[in-house]
Amino acid sequence: MGQSSERAYGLGMSRDWHIGFAAAYVAVLVTIGAFGVQRYVARLPPNSFEFFGHLQPSAPVASRARPIPDPAFPHVISFYPHVALLNRQEGAVEVRLLVLRSGEVGDVSLVRSSGYPQLDAAALIGTGNWRYLPAIRGGKPVSAEVDVVIRFKLSG
């Protein structure tokens, strides 16, 4: 006789186990894709990169009034809202970002609307994933706000 349906999948595991494992595996892949391997690697201790020994660490910064864009993470909005494309909507959105001591964006608020909710939402969502080199006071990173203008322009 054939095997029971409970063990019809490899390694003697049930169908439900395989579905659960596949769902967890996909969740891990999506998480890595959404947050990026670079964001994960940036949090590792410096001695984890012994193979980068030829790179010299930069000198510590004593003071920085405002956060500046982290050159390792491009500051781009990689999508144009579909409804805005269909309606040929363009405009500039000004947002205020709270940059945390870690360099991550903690809060995003709308300062000036483009007049189109789709463009405003795209700017709020897109800038929330950016990374910065934080403001520094007294040799220590501090949270600070920075205003950014995002321009949505259709080509052609």
N, C-alpha and C positions, 0 to 999 in steps of 0.2 A: 504494500500500500504506500501511497504518497505521504509526504509530511503534512502535519496539521497546518492550518492557515496561521496559527500563532507563531510558527517558526519558519515561515516561508521566505523570510528575508535573511541575508547573510549573517554570519557570526552567531547564529542561534537566537537572535533577538526578534522581538515581535515587530509587526508593522508599525504600531503606535510608537515604539521606541525609535525606530528609524525616522519617522515623521518628526518627532520631537527633536532628534539630533539634527536633522536637516534644517529645521526652523532655527535652532540655536546657532548653527553654523552660518546660515544666511544673516542672522542678526549681527554676528561678529563681523562679517564682511561689510555689511552696511555701515556699522559703526566706524570701522576703520576708514571706509571710504568717505564718510561724512566728516569725520574729525581729522582725518589724515594721519599718516604715519609720522609726518614731520612734527605735528603737535604732540604726539606721544613721545617721540624721541627727544623733543625739546625739554621734557620733564625729567629725563634720566640724569643721574649724577654725572658730573664732568669726567670722572675717571672711567666711565663706561666706554669711552671712545679712545682707547689706547692706540688704535690703528690710525687715529688722526693726530698722532704725536708731532708731526711736522708743522701743524698749525699752531701759531702763537696766540694765546688769549689776548684780547684787547685790554688796554689799561682801564682800571675802574674809573667811572665817571663820578666826580664829586658833586656835580649839580646839573640838573636839566629842568628848565622851567615847565616845559610841556612834553607830553608824550610825542614820540616821533614814530613813523611807520617802521615796522621791522622789515628790513630788506629781504629776509628769508621767506617772507609770506607776502605774495603780491596783493595789493589792495585794488581789486577789481570787482565789479558786479558782473557776474558771468551769465546773467540771463536778462532778457527783456520780456516783460509780461506779455503774454499772448494777446490779451484783450487790447493792450496799448499798441501792439504791433498792428492789429487789425484796424484800429481806429486812427492810426498814424499819430499817436500822441507823443509829444516831446516835452521836456521841461527839466528844471533844476530843483533838486530837493536838498534842503539843508538839515542835517541831523547833528545832534549832540551826543557824543559817546563818552561814557564814563569808563576810563581805562584803569583797570585794577593794578595793584602792585605787581602782579604776575605778568602783566602785559596783555592779558585777555580783556575783551570788552565785556563789562558787567551790565551796562544798561544803555539803551539807545532810545532817544526821544526825538520827536519831530520839532524842528525849530521853524522851518518855512516849507510849506507845501508846494508841490509843483502844480497843484490844481487838479491832479488826477490821482485818485486813491490807489490805483494799481502801481503807479510809479513810486508813490510814497511808501507803500508796503514793500516793494522790491528793495528800496534803499534801506529801510529799517531792518529787513531780514538779512540782506547781503552784508551790510557793515557790521552786524553783530558777530560775524565769524572772523573778523580781521584780528591781527595781532600787532602790538606796538612794543616799542622799548619805552618803559614807563618813565614818568617824571621822577626826578631824583632830588631830594632835599636832605642836606646833611649826610650825604653819602649813602642814603637808604632810599629804595624805591617807595613811592607814595602814589595813591590813587589821584587822578586828575581828570578833568574834562577837556575835550577837544571838539571843535565844530568842524564838520566836513561837508562840502557841497558835492553832490553827485549830479552829473549832467547826463540825461538820457537824450540821445540824438540818433535819429534814424539816418542811415547812410543812403544816399541816392535819392 
